[in-house]
Structure formats: C-alpha cells, structure tokens
Amino acid sequence: MRPLDRSRRRFLTLTAASAASLTALGLPALPASAAPAGGEDAVEPDFGPNVFVYDPATPADEIQSTLDRLFTAQEHNEMGADRYAVLFKPGRYEVNAKLGYYTTVAGLGSHPDDVDIHGAVRVVGQADPNSPAGISALTNFWRSAENLAVTPTDWSNQWAVSQASPMRRVHIKGILWLEPGNGGYSSGGYIADCKVDGITINGSQQQWLTRDSELGGDWTNGVWNQVFSGVLGAPAQGFPNPPYTTLATSPVIREKPYLFVDPAGAWRVAVPALRHDTAGTTWAAGDRPVPSLSLADFFIAKPTDSASKINQELSQGRHLLLTPGVYHLERALRVKHPDTVVLGLGMPSLAPTSGDAALRIEDVDGVRIAGVLVDAGPVESEVLVEVGKRNSHRNHAANPITLQDVFFRVGGPGVGKSVTSLVVNARHTIVDNIWAWRGDHGNGIGWTANTGDTGVLVTGDDVTAYGLFVEHYQRWQTVWAGERGRTVFYQSELPYDPPSQAAWDSPTGHGWASYKVADHVREHEAWGLGVYSYFNQGVDIRCARAIEVPRRAGVRIHDAVTVFLDGSGGIEHTVNEVGTPVVGSYGTSPVVSYP
C-alpha cells in the first residue's frame, strides 16, 4: 500500500472499479473534483468498490443519494451476496442513514463525537402480516453502526433490529428507540461501549444485552430477558418482573478493533486494551490514547483473493483487513502469529468450499477476530472456526484471544453443513456477540439439508462469553466443557423442524438441552438465559430440559427463562428438573437461581 498524501486527506477517492460499481448500482458518479490530484502519496487505501469514504466537504445530497440507493438495494436482500460499508471522516453530516442488510455505517474519528450525524443512523421495521402491528424487526439481521455520534433531528433514533446487528461505540444525543413501532415484534440485540443521553425505548424487544455503556435516561419496557453488564444508569435488578438482570461490572473485556484516521491523516486500526471489572464507556473521560496499528501493517484482502494468498500474507506476520464481499475459501485461513488482527469491513462472509474450516487460530496470545460472517458450505465441515487446538493449555490471561461480532450461518444463503460452528479450545478466550444460526428460513433449509449438531463448543478453561445467541441446531445448541466458564446473556431457540420425537431424542431423554454444561465441570456461572420453543412440524415435540448442568455448588445459573412461542409440544423444565412446563400454548417459566 502506498503512503497517504496527508495534504489530500479531505478527499474521497474511488478507483475505476468503484466508479463502475456505482454506475451498476445506479448511484451517482463522483465529480472530478472529488479525487486527489498529483503526488506519489495521494492514494488512500483501496478498499474496493463497496466501501464509500466521505468527508464533510462532500455535498450532503450526494451522500444522502448513496445512502438511499444502498438501502433500496439492501432493504430486502436478506440472503444476497452484496456487502457495503459507508465511512465518515471527522466532521458534521446532515444525513438520514437507513441501513439494510450487510451495511455498516462507521465514523473514522478517534472519538465517537468526532463524527456527528445530524439526522439518523437507523434501522426500520419490515412489513410482517404475522405481527399484530403489521410490522416487525424479527429478521433485521447483519448490519451495524460504530464509532460515531447521532443527533436525532426527529423525536428519536430508531434501531429496530434482531440478532447480528451490533451498535458499538456510538453516542446517541437524544432518545434511542429499539422496536419497529406500534408493538411490532423484535428479537434483538446488542449494544456495547455506547452512551444514550435520553431514554431508551426497548418496547417489544424480547431480549437484549447492553454492555459497558451509559444510559442517561430510563430504559423502558422489557419482554423476557434484558441483561445489563457494566452499564451506568442501568435499571435495577428485577428478574423476572421486570425481566432485568443487572451486573455492576463486566469481569474482563477489551473492545472491538476499529478503523480510524488520526489527526495527521494516517489510517490506523485501534486495538483497545484489556480491562477488568469495567463499567461505562471507554471514551467518557475524553480522547484518551488507544493503542493502534498502522493500516500499512495490514493485508487489505478482496473477495477475489484465494485462501492461499491470504494465508501467505498471514504467515509473514501481517494483519488482515477483509473488504466487503463473499470469500470462497478452498482451505481454512490460518492465524499463527500472536496479536494478529483480522478485521472485517462491511460484514464480509467467509465461505469454505471444500469441507475445511473457514478459520483456524493457533493457541497463541492476543489474536483478535472481529466483524465477519461465516457460512457453511455444501461439503460438510467438522468445524467452521476453531480457536486453539484440542487440549490447548497455555495461559492467555494477560492477553486473551477475542472473537467479536462473529456470526455463523448453516443454511440460508444456500445449502450448508457443519457438525459444529465454533469450537473454543484456547484458555481465557473472550467471546463477545456471537450469533450461531442453523437457518430456519432462506435457501437450502430442511432437517436433512442444512445439518448442524452444535453451535458453540467450549473446551478451554476460563472462557468468558458476552452475548451468546445460538439457535436451531439439531443437538445441543451450546456445550460448555471447560472449567470456570462465564456467560453473560444467552438467547436460544430450539430447532423448529424435528420431524419426530425419535429423530430428536438424546441419550438423556426427550430432546437435547440448549445450554449443556458437561458433567465433569466443577465451576461455571451464567446470567440471563432465555430458551424458546417453536416446533412447527405439527408434531408434539418435547424438550425435557432447556438447561442441563451438573448439580454442585460451583455451577450457578442466574435468571433463566423458558418460553413457548408457538407450534406444538414445548419445554418441560427450565434448569434440570426445576421450572414448570411451557407446553401447548404460550407461557414462560422463570428460574431466578440454580441450585
């Protein structure tokens, strides 16, 4: 990559391929004055045709036109292959950014307030004839907002999302509204390192995790499972009524890496430091220095790059920035060097084609994986992402591996098969906002078509997970076999489609528990767990236990709930043999503590 011409840093640059892509989308071409002229250092990073970088000098109507046309293209493109990122350099912008599928809007400042959006960065509901309100956010997946401030110019900023739609490092200078409107259904969601000055209208959101943030006003409403970890201004503990689980601090975390442009105009990637017992945002005290890496140390990959080429760059100790698109991988990407950063821009997809994994990480310190989707391929993979090798024992307490905003799909875009989506063998790994999803709709869907046993398997000791969303797998959704594991927030729907009870029975009885702690585990703790049933094949399917754990003092479950959503059958117990049945009609069964 050539150095950046700092004297030209205000300008948006597009390659010829970018211009062609704009034309194909029907987006306006940039005027000639938008490109820098002269100088060997004038070229900004080439992020490819689906990344748009804007400066306050760009006319607002030009930016708005791009945002509107991207939303039109992506509003209903749920299983499509297009991916986009819209990046704003420091300054003020008068725009209304509505986000469709696979769209990221992010600021490029060193502080969220460096980029001030006057208008909105919003996600709106979709028409849904099955919702009493005629609108819902139940499938508003795969989009994100990061590292900017929003000053709403109407009464609130709407962020009506469900899984895999994180909001990180965002300052909402007003009201935040999380439901699609009029009580429409919604099934989110995740916020971290954010500040909301006004009230937060949670409304119909069935579950939500807010981590290490600050709420300036009330958090209103709640349905089944709302968890607050290290949140200043969080509502008081109230589970099950109201359904709030409140932890004063988060035990151990470091925030997701992010791209920014420093005051001298250099492009860098921030790598926030590890913290313990945290509460509030990382940026409340001002623009404190954050450790960062030069973007020159990254291989900027394109979807046309082979796994072999990417692995060659990784083997030489380079970091990896994945630009938007789908990467069809003939072999797994391999991360072998300590402290390697793999950062996705615009939610790129890693799609193995040969039955190998998409990503394998050695048992080394400090690897950070952030902002990627992983799609199972038609040839069955034993695992899609593996963190450390089996029987890894190295101590990573001072510099753990982190996975943040990593989302798995088995089926949906097409036929996919994987025995286990994520395996965490390395000790002290931090898992922060994971959605492992065996598809219940889309393409290639069926009990024998998109096959997957387990979403998440943890064998490493001292692993901490925030925001585990694991759904529809055909056996245990999550298996925890490592010692001293901690989960802060868990959301899971059991598979919709078992064709018969016999097809889904486990060795321990009716069905497979969603959250399984292995019998040998002596210490484990989890807060805020919700497990839901919707068996939709017209067959009376039973799950004997939603959560199955060894009964001993060191294994503790706080604030768990089961819910019958619809369909047939249901869940007979919440934790082991505790909890009332939710079978045959709508009902909930909360358990405040176990044992």
N, C-alpha and C positions, 0 to 999 in steps of 0.2 A: 504494500500500500504506500502511495506517495504521501509525503507530509502535507499537512493542511496549510493553505495560504491564509494566515490569520487576518490579513488586511481585507480578505474577501469573505469572512466568516458569516456575514449577514445574509448571504445569498443562498437561494435554493438552487441546487444543481440536479439535473436529470441527464442520464445517459440517453443515447439514441434509442436503446431498447425501451427505456422508461417512457419516452415520448410516444413510441409506437403502442405501448401498453395503454397509455392514456387514451389514445385515439380509438383503440379497440373497445375501451370501456365507454366511449362517448364522453370522456372527460375533456375539459378544455386544455389545449396546449398552452404551455407557458410562454410568455413573451420573451423575446431575445434578451431583454434587459435583466431577466431573472437569473441568467447564467454568468458566472465569473469569467473574466477575460484576462488572458495573459498570465505569465508567471508559472514557473515549474511546480510551485507548491499550491496551486489554486484548486486542486481537485479534492473535494470532500470524499469521504468513504463511499464506495459504490455498494449500496445496499440492494441493488436490483430494482426492477420496475414497480414493485408493490410496496415500497416504502416512500412516503411523502414527508419531506422535511421542510417546515415552514418557519418564516422569520416575521416579526411584526411589520416589516416593510411590505410584505405581500398583501395585496388588497383583500379585505375581508370577504368580498363577494366571490373572489376566486377560491379562497379556502372553503367557503360555505358550499360552493358548487361541487367541489371534490367530495366533501363530506356527504352531501346529499346523494350524489351519484353512487358512492360506495355503499351507502345504506340501502338504496334501491336495489343494488346488485346482491347485497348480502342479507337483506331482511329475512328471506325465506330459504336461504341457501344452506340448509342445516347439514347436509351430508356432502357438500361440494368440496372442491379441492383448492379454491381460491383463499388466499391469506393476505392480510393487509396490516400495515402499521402507519399511523399518522403521528409525526413527531413535531413538537413545537419548541423552538429555541426561546430563551428567556424573553419575556415581554408580555404585553396585554393583547388579548384577541377578543373580538366581538363575534362569536360564532355559537351555533347550536349544533353540537355533535351528537347525532343519534347513531348508536353502534349496533350493527347487525352481527351475524356470525363471523367468527375468525377475524375480528377487527380489534386492534389495540390503539388507544389514544394515550400518548405519554408526553410529559414535559422533559426537556433536556437541561433543566437547571440543576444546580447543586442543592437547592432548597425547593420544596413544593411551591412556595409562594413566588418563586422566580417566574413561573408561567401562570398567568392569571386569565382564566377563561371567563369572560363576562357573557353569560348566556346559559349554556348547559353542556354537560357530558353525560348523556342519559341513555337508558335502555327502557323501551316502552313495551307494553303488553302486546300480545298477539290475539287475534280473534280465536275464540275457543267455544264451540257450541255446547261442550260438556260442562262448562263452568256456568254457575247460576248468573254470573255477571256478564257472560258472553265474551269474556276476555281473560287471559291468563298469562303467566310467565313460566309455565311448567317446563317448556323446552327452550328457554332463553339461556343457552349454554355458550361456552367457548368465545369469550370476549373479555376485555379488561381495560381498566383505566389506572394510570400510575403517574406519580411524581408531578402533580400539578395542583393548582387551586381552582375552584369553581365558585364564582359569584353568581348565583341564580338570578336571572332577570325576570322570571315569573315567580310563582309562590314557592317553588321548591325545585330541587334537582332530583329527578326520578331515576332510580337504579333498580328496575324490576327484573330480577334475574333468578336463575336457579343455579345448579352446580356449575363449576369450572368457569366462573365469571368473577374473578377477584378484583377488588378495589384495594390498591396499596399506595401508601404514601401520598394520600390525597387530602386536601384541606377544603371542606365544604363550608363556604362562608354564608350559611343560611340553613334551610331545612333540607333534610335528606328523606326521600320517600322511597320505600323499598318494595311496595306492592304495585301491581299493574293498574289498580283503580277499581272502585266500586266493589271491593271484596273479592276480586278475581283471584284464582288460585295462584300460588307461587311457592317454590320449593328450593329456596337458596340456603345459604350463600356464605360469603366470606369477606371480611374487612380486616386489614392489618395496617398498623403504623399510620392511621388516619385521624383527623380531627374534624368533628362536626360542630359548628358553632351553635346551630339551632337544635330543634327537636329532631328525633329520628322516628319516622312513622313506619314501624315494622309491619303493621297491618296483618295481612293474611300469610306472611312468611311462616311456613311450617317449622323450619329450623334455621338457625343462623349461628355462626361463630364470629365474634368480634374479638380481636387480639391486639394487645399493646397499642391502644388508641385512647382518644379523649372525646367524651361526649359533653357538649356544652349545655344541652337541654335534655328533656325527658326522652327515654326510649319507650315508645308506646306499643301496646299490644304484644301478642305472642301466641303461638298456637300450641306446639308440643315440646320444643327443645331449643331454647335460646341460651347460648353459653358466652360468657364474658371472661376473658383471661387477661389480667393486667390492664384493665380499662378504667381510666379515671372518669368518674361520673357515671359508672355503670349502675344499673338498678340493683337493689339489694337481693341477696339470695332468697328465692321464694319457691323453688320447685316443690310440688308440681303446680301450684296455683298462687301466683303466676309462674309460668314454666321457665324460670330464670335460674341458671347455675352460674355463680359468680366466684371467680378465683381472684384474690387480691393481686397476685403476680403470676407471671409465666415463669416456669422453673429455669429454662435455658432456651435461648433462641439467638439467631442472627438474621437480619432482614435480607430479603432477596437482593441480588445484584441488580444494578440499573445503569443504563447508558446516560451520559450527560456530557455537556460541553463546558469546559472550565472557563474562567474569566479571560484567559488568554486565547480562547478559541480552539483549544485542543480537545479532541474527542477522547473520552475516558469511560471506563466501566467501574462504578463504585462497588466495593466489596465490604459491606458493613461488618463490624467486628462482632465477635461472640459476646453475649451478655447473659447474666444470671439474675433471676428474681426481678424481672422487669415489670414496669407499668408505665403507661403513657407512650407518646411517640418518641422516636429517636431525634426529632428535629425541633422539639418545642423550645429548647434553650437557644435557638438561633442556628446560624450556619456554621456548626462545628465541623472541623475537617473529618472527612470519611476516607478511610484507606481506599485507594483506587489503582487501577491498572491502565496503562496506555492502550488504546484500541489498536495501535501498531503491533501489540503482542498477541493479537487475535487473528486466527484464520477466519475470514468472512466467507462462509460457505454459501453456495447457491444450490437450489434443488437439483440442478443438473450434475453436481459433483457426486462421484461414486463414494461408497464407503471406504474403498481402498485409498482414495486420495485424501479423504478427511482423516483417516487413521494415520496416514503418513505425516500429516501436519501435527496431529496429537502426539505421535511418537517422538517428535522433535521438541516437545515441550511447549507447544503453542496452545493458547486458549482457543475456544471455538465460539463464534457467533453465527447462529443459524438464521439466515434471512427467510422471509415468508415463503411458504410453499410446502409441497409434499416430497420428502426424501425417500425414494425407493432404495432400500439397502440390501445389497446382496450378501452382506455379512454384518455382524454387530460392530457398532462403534465401540472402541476400547479406550478407556481412560486409565492410564497407568502412572501418571506423574502426580505427586502431591500438589494440592492447591490449584488444580486445573478448574477453570470456569467454563461451563457450557451454558450459554445464554441464548434462548430463543427470542426472536423478534417477530411479532405478529403471529404468534401461536403456530409455528411450523410443526408438521407431522413427520415422525419417524415411522417408516412402514417397512418392516422386514419382509423379504420376498422368498427366502429360502428355508424358513423354519428355524433360523438362528434367532437370537435375541436382537432387540434393537440397540441396546446399550449395556455394556458390562464395565463395571467400575472396580478397579483393584482395591485391595484393603490398605489404602494409603490415606494420609491426613488431608483434610481440608478441601476435598472436591466439592464443587457447587454445581448443581444441575437445576436449571430454572427456566420455566416458560416454554414447555414443549408438550405436544400431544404424541402419544404412541399408539399406533394402530396395528392390531394383529393382522397377519396376512393369511391367505388361504391355505398355506402349508403350516401345520401346527407347530408353534414354538413351545418349548418346555417352559420358558420364562421370557418375558419381554424386557424387563430391566432387572439386572442383578447388581446388588451393592455389596461388594466384598465376596470372597469365595466361601463356600461351605466350611464351617469350623474356623472361621476367622476369629482371632482372639486379641488383636492389637488394641491397645488403649488409645482412643481418639478423644478423650475428654477435653483436652485443651484446644483441639482443632478438628471438630467432627465433620463428617460428610453431611451435606444438606441437600434435600430434594424439595423444591418449592414450585408450586403451580405446575405439577407434572400430572398429566391426565391420560388415562388409558381407555381404549375402546376395543372391544371384541365384538365385531359386527357393527353395523350401522352404515358406514361408508361402503361396505361390501362384505363378503364372507370373510370371517376371521376366526382363528382358532388358537388358543393358548391355554396350557394347563394352569399356569399361574402368571398373573400380570406383573407383580412386583415382589421380589424377594430381597429382604434386607438381612444380610449376614454380618455386616460390619458393626462393631460396637459403637455406641454413642451417636449413631446416626440421628439426625433431626429430619422428620418428615413434616412438611408444612403445606397443607392444602393439596390433597390428592383426591382425584375422582377416578376410581377404577370402576369401569362400567361395561358389563356384558350387555350389549344392546337389547332393548325391548321393542325398538321400532327402527325403521330405516331399511337398509338393504342387507340381504343375507341373514335374515333373522329366523330362528327356529331352534327347537330343542336339540336337534342333531346337526344343525347348520353352523351356528356360531357357538362353539363349545368352549367352556372355560370352567375349571374346577373352583379356583380360588382367586380372589382379587389381590390380597396382600398377605404375605407370609413373612413374619419377623422371627428370625432365629438368633439375631445378635442381642447381647445384653445391653442394658442401659439406653435403649432406644426411646426417643420421645416423639410423639406424633400430635400435631395440632391439625384439626380439620381432616378427619378421615371420612371420605364419602366412598362407600363400597357397595355395589348393587348388582343383583340379578345373576350372580354366579351360581353354578349348579351343585356345589357342595358348600363347605364353609366359606363365607364371604371373606373373613379375616381370621388368620390363625396366628396367635402370639406364643412363641415357644422360647423366647429369651427372658432372662431374669431382669427384674427392676424396670420393666417397661412402663410407660405412662402414655395415656391417650387423653387428650383434652378435646372433646367433641367427636362424636361418631354418628353418622347417619347411614342407614342401610335399608333398602327394600330387598326382600327375598325375591327369588326368581318368580316371574309371573307365570311361567309356562310349563311346569312339570305336567306331563301328560297323565300321570297316575301317582298314587301314593307309593307304590312299589318302585317306581322309577326314581323316586327322590328319598327313599328311606336310607338312613345312615346306620352304622353299627350300633349306635346308642338309642335308637328309637325312631319315632316319626320325624322325618325331615332332618335337616342339617342346621345347627345353630348358626346365626350370623356371625357373632363375635365369640371365638373359641380361644380360651387360654389353656395351654397344654397342661395335662395332669401333673407333670413334674415341676411346674413353675411354683416357686415359693413366695415371690414378691411381684406384685403387679397392681397398678392403680389406674382407674379410668373415671372420667367425669363427663356427664352429659351425653348419654347414649340413646338413640332412637332407632327402633327396628320396626318395619312396617310390612304388612302383608297385603297382596292383591293377586290372588291366584285366579287367573282369568280364563281357564280352560273348561269351566263348568264342572269341575271335579272337586270333591271335598278333600282338599289337601290340608294336612296338619303339620305344623312345626311344634315339636314338643317344648323346645326351649329356645328363646331368641338369643340369650347369652348363656354360655356354658363355661364355668370356671371351677377350678379346684376349691373346695371349701376349706380354707385355712385363713388364719388371721392376717397374713401378709398379702392376701389377694382381696382388694377392696373395689367395689363398684359404687359410684355415687350418681344418683339422679338418672335412672334408666326408665325408658317408657316403651311399651309396645302399642301399636295402633293397627286396627283393622281398617283398611282404606276402602275396599270394595271386593267384589268377587265372591269366591266360595271359600269354605274352610277357615283357617286362621291360625293364630299363635296361642298355645295352651298355657305357657308360663313365660315370665319375663327374664328372671335370672334363676337358672337351675330349676328348682321346684317352687320358686316364690313368684307370686304375681297371679292375678286372676285371668282366665281365658278371655281373649278377644277373638270370637269365632262367630261367623254367620251374619253379623251386622256391625255397623260402626261402633267402636268402643276403644278405650285406652286403658292401659294397666301400668301405672307408675310404681316404681320401687325407689324409695329415697336413698336407701343404703343397703349394702350387702357385703359381708354377712351381718 
